């Protein structure tokens, strides 16, 4: 039986730099997301029991960007990436 069949979420460990590299094109693929300039992963200071899952994306966007669309793209991308990856904090 596969882990996914048991209801277990299987994620891969990924570095902060790799996560940022994965996130930017995904955000840019959303309507209005093409105005995203850069992405930074911020790890929450008080991460609790699972620190590799407590992070968020900070987006730098151009002046003419629609911030509502950028925020939607960031939220959706964060959710998708958290389902697939765990941030590797030490190495």
N, C-alpha and C positions, 0 to 999 in steps of 0.2 A: 504494500500500500504506500502511495506517495504521501509526503508531508502535506501537500495541498489538499489531499483527500481527507486527511485527519483534521483539517481546520487549522493547521499550524502555518503561520506566516513565515516563509523562508526569504531572508534578505541576504544580500551580499555586502561585505564591508567595502567601503570606498573612502578615499582621502578627501579632505576638504577641497583641495585644488581640482580633483576629478569631478566632484559633485558640482562645483561652480562651472566647470567645463561642460558638463551634461545639461545643466539648468538653462544656460543662456540661449542655446538654439531652440529649446522647448518653449521658452517664454516668447522668443521672437516669432514662433510659428502661430501664435494667437493673433487675431485681428487687433491691430493697435500695438502689438508687442514688438513690432519692428523698430520701435523707438527706444527699446531697452539698449543701453550702452554697455553696462557691466552688471555682474552679479557677485555678491559676496555672501558666504555662509557665515552666520553668526551663531555660535553655540551659547545656549543659555547658561548663565553662571551657576544657578542652583538647579542642576539637571536632574537630581533625584535618582531613582533606582536604574533608569536606563538612559545614561547621558548621550549615547550615540543616536538616540531618536529625538532629542530635544534641541533642535536647531531651527533656524528660519532663514529665508532668503531676503537679502537686502538688495534692492534693484536701484541702479542709477539709470535715469532716463533722460532723453533730450528735452529741451524746454517746451517743445510743441506736443509732447506726449499726452495722451488721455490717461490721467492717473487712475481712473476707475478701471479702465481696461488693463492697465499694467498690474494693478492690485489683484484683479481677478486672475490674470495669467500667473502671477506669483503664487497665489493661494492654491490654484489648481496644480501647478507644477510641483509645489512643495508636497502636496498630498500624494501625488503620483510617485515622486521620488522616495518619499518616506515608506511607501509600500514595497519598494524594490531594494532600497539601500539602507544600511546602518552606517553612520559616520564613524570612521576609524579615528579615534582621538589620539592614540599613541603610536609612534613608530619611529 
